[in-house]
């Protein structure tokens, strides 16, 4: 049996990554905003696709992760709404559409959905219940009944989306005028 030893000096790679980070930190606010808007287009399309499919992106080599069906508390609420003649949603996480609307791009308030950080961009939803729906966990249904909210990750990006974001980031950091891969 033969043994092989490989070594890799990552000094050059680390210096390159450090230079890219410095370039981002020194970018003008206008350029950072332009970059964030390009990334926002990809991320928003990914989030909206999750709502349309009622599930997250495909897992590596597998199928799309479907969201869990409605909880018993939600089913009770739907029955009460039917009795009162009120509309009942047909799709998960899309009662009035507030959660979905909170992650869609708008010309009037793009700054509410993402925040440009020192070394990246943070995407968020302003809807107060978005976190519990995305992460799942214990809560009080309608402020009364203890229940466990199932995790329904709607703020996930697919592998293809991550690749587009990566191409755009590299293009931006290398000073390309047009952000690669972003239409």
Backbone torsions as a table, in degrees:
resi	resn	phi	psi	omega
1	UNK	NA	128.2	-179.4
2	UNK	-93.2	144.4	176.9
3	UNK	-108.7	143.2	178.1
4	UNK	-127.4	142.7	177.9
5	UNK	-123.7	131.2	178.3
6	UNK	-119.9	142.3	174.9
7	UNK	-132.1	151.8	-177.6
8	UNK	-141.3	124.7	176.6
9	UNK	-93.2	110.8	-176.1
10	UNK	-92.9	13.8	-178.0
11	UNK	-59.3	-43.5	-179.1
12	UNK	-67.3	-43.2	179.5
13	UNK	-63.1	-44.0	179.2
14	UNK	-64.0	-38.9	178.8
15	UNK	-64.7	-40.6	178.6
16	UNK	-63.2	-46.6	179.8
17	UNK	-63.9	-38.3	177.2
18	UNK	-62.6	-41.8	179.1
19	UNK	-63.9	-41.0	178.4
20	UNK	-63.7	-41.9	179.2
21	UNK	-62.8	-43.2	178.6
22	UNK	-62.8	-39.5	179.4
23	UNK	-61.3	-42.4	178.5
24	UNK	-64.4	-43.9	-178.4
25	UNK	-64.5	-30.3	-178.9
26	UNK	-90.8	-4.9	-179.5
27	UNK	-60.3	151.1	176.9
28	UNK	-71.9	153.7	177.0
29	UNK	-55.9	-36.4	179.1
30	UNK	-62.4	-45.0	179.6
31	UNK	-67.3	-39.0	177.4
32	UNK	-63.3	-39.9	179.3
33	UNK	-65.4	-42.5	178.4
34	UNK	-60.4	-43.4	178.1
35	UNK	-63.8	-46.4	-179.6
36	UNK	-61.4	-38.6	179.3
37	UNK	-66.0	-37.5	178.3
38	UNK	-66.2	-43.5	178.4
39	UNK	-66.7	-38.8	179.1
40	UNK	-57.1	-38.4	179.6
41	UNK	-62.0	-42.5	179.4
42	UNK	-68.0	-48.8	-176.4
43	UNK	-62.5	-44.4	180.0
44	UNK	-60.8	-43.7	178.7
45	UNK	-61.0	-39.2	178.9
46	UNK	-65.6	-45.6	-179.7
47	UNK	-62.4	-43.6	-179.2
48	UNK	-65.0	-38.6	176.6
49	UNK	-60.2	-37.3	177.6
50	UNK	-61.9	-40.3	177.2
51	UNK	-66.3	-43.0	-179.7
52	UNK	-62.6	-36.4	-178.1
53	UNK	-92.8	-3.2	-175.8
54	UNK	49.7	47.8	179.8
55	UNK	179.6	166.0	-179.8
56	UNK	-81.0	178.1	-179.9
57	UNK	-65.9	166.6	179.1
58	UNK	-62.3	139.9	173.1
59	UNK	-77.6	159.0	-177.7
60	UNK	-53.3	117.8	176.9
61	UNK	69.0	13.6	-176.5
62	UNK	-130.0	-154.7	-177.6
63	UNK	-104.5	170.3	178.5
64	UNK	-63.0	140.7	178.6
65	UNK	-86.9	113.2	-179.2
66	UNK	-80.9	145.4	176.2
67	UNK	-71.1	151.3	175.9
68	UNK	-68.2	149.7	180.0
69	UNK	-67.3	175.9	-177.9
70	UNK	-61.5	146.0	177.0
71	UNK	-75.3	167.5	177.9
72	UNK	-60.9	-39.2	179.7
73	UNK	-61.9	-40.1	179.1
74	UNK	-68.4	-38.6	177.8
75	UNK	-62.1	-40.0	177.0
76	UNK	-62.3	-44.4	179.0
77	UNK	-60.6	-41.7	179.6
78	UNK	-62.7	-41.1	178.7
79	UNK	-62.4	-42.6	179.1
80	UNK	-63.1	-40.4	179.5
81	UNK	-65.5	-41.6	178.1
82	UNK	-59.2	-45.1	-179.0
83	UNK	-61.2	-32.9	179.8
84	UNK	-86.0	-2.0	-179.1
85	UNK	78.3	17.5	179.6
86	UNK	-89.5	155.0	179.5
87	UNK	-67.3	146.6	178.0
88	UNK	-117.9	129.6	-178.3
89	UNK	-64.7	148.0	178.6
90	UNK	-97.2	-20.0	-175.6
91	UNK	-119.4	147.7	-179.3
92	UNK	-67.5	139.8	-179.9
93	UNK	62.8	20.3	-176.6
94	UNK	-132.9	46.2	-179.9
95	UNK	-59.1	-74.9	177.8
96	UNK	-100.5	-9.3	180.0
97	UNK	90.5	4.5	-177.3
98	UNK	-63.7	-41.1	-178.4
99	UNK	-64.6	-47.0	178.9
100	UNK	-62.7	-44.4	180.0
101	UNK	-62.3	-31.4	-176.6
102	UNK	-67.3	-17.1	-179.3
103	UNK	-111.5	4.0	179.6
104	UNK	-87.1	145.2	179.9
105	UNK	-70.1	140.6	175.5
106	UNK	-134.9	150.9	178.3
107	UNK	-76.6	-25.2	-174.4
108	UNK	-82.6	-32.7	-175.5
109	UNK	-139.9	56.2	179.5
110	UNK	-67.4	-26.1	-176.7
111	UNK	-69.2	-21.1	179.6
112	UNK	-70.5	-26.0	-172.1
113	UNK	-92.1	-22.7	177.2
114	UNK	-142.9	154.1	178.6
115	UNK	-129.4	129.0	179.8
116	UNK	-80.7	117.5	-179.7
117	UNK	-97.8	179.2	-178.7
118	UNK	-57.3	-44.9	-177.8
119	UNK	-128.4	30.5	178.3
120	UNK	176.0	-170.1	-178.7
121	UNK	-127.8	130.0	179.3
122	UNK	-103.3	123.2	177.3
123	UNK	-99.6	141.9	-177.1
124	UNK	-151.4	168.5	173.8
125	UNK	-118.6	138.2	179.2
126	UNK	-82.1	-9.0	-179.1
127	UNK	-71.3	125.8	-173.5
128	UNK	-60.2	-29.0	-177.6
129	UNK	-93.4	6.4	-178.0
130	UNK	-63.9	-39.6	-177.2
131	UNK	-62.7	-46.1	-177.6
132	UNK	-66.6	-33.9	177.6
133	UNK	-70.4	-39.4	-177.8
134	UNK	-72.5	-41.5	-175.6
135	UNK	-96.3	-26.7	-175.2
136	UNK	76.0	171.7	176.3
137	UNK	134.6	-178.9	-177.8
138	UNK	-70.6	144.8	178.2
139	UNK	-162.1	175.4	174.2
140	UNK	-108.8	115.5	179.5
141	UNK	-67.5	126.2	179.7
142	UNK	55.9	28.2	178.8
143	UNK	73.2	6.6	-174.1
144	UNK	-122.9	-59.0	-168.8
145	UNK	-95.4	126.0	176.1
146	UNK	-64.8	134.1	179.6
147	UNK	-153.6	170.5	175.9
148	UNK	-111.4	118.0	177.1
149	UNK	-78.3	125.3	177.4
150	UNK	-68.6	147.4	178.5
151	UNK	-73.6	126.0	176.6
152	UNK	-133.5	87.1	-174.9
153	UNK	-69.3	104.2	177.4
154	UNK	-101.3	-14.4	179.4
155	UNK	-102.8	56.2	177.5
156	UNK	-117.7	151.3	179.2
157	UNK	-117.5	137.4	-179.6
158	UNK	-72.7	169.8	177.7
159	UNK	-60.5	-41.1	179.1
160	UNK	-64.6	-39.5	177.7
161	UNK	-63.5	-41.6	178.4
162	UNK	-63.8	-37.1	178.0
163	UNK	-64.8	-42.3	177.0
164	UNK	-61.6	-43.1	179.1
165	UNK	-63.8	-42.3	178.5
166	UNK	-61.5	-43.7	178.1
167	UNK	-62.7	-42.8	179.1
168	UNK	-63.8	-42.4	-179.4
169	UNK	-63.2	-44.5	179.9
170	UNK	-64.4	-44.5	177.8
171	UNK	-59.6	-44.4	179.6
172	UNK	-63.1	-48.0	-176.9
173	UNK	-68.4	-25.9	177.5
174	UNK	-88.1	0.7	174.4
175	UNK	85.6	20.2	178.4
176	UNK	-72.7	142.9	-179.1
177	UNK	-69.3	-46.3	-179.6
178	UNK	-97.5	132.5	-179.6
179	UNK	-75.0	113.7	-176.8
180	UNK	-57.3	132.1	173.6
181	UNK	84.0	-8.7	-179.4
182	UNK	-103.2	127.9	-179.5
183	UNK	-91.4	NA	NA
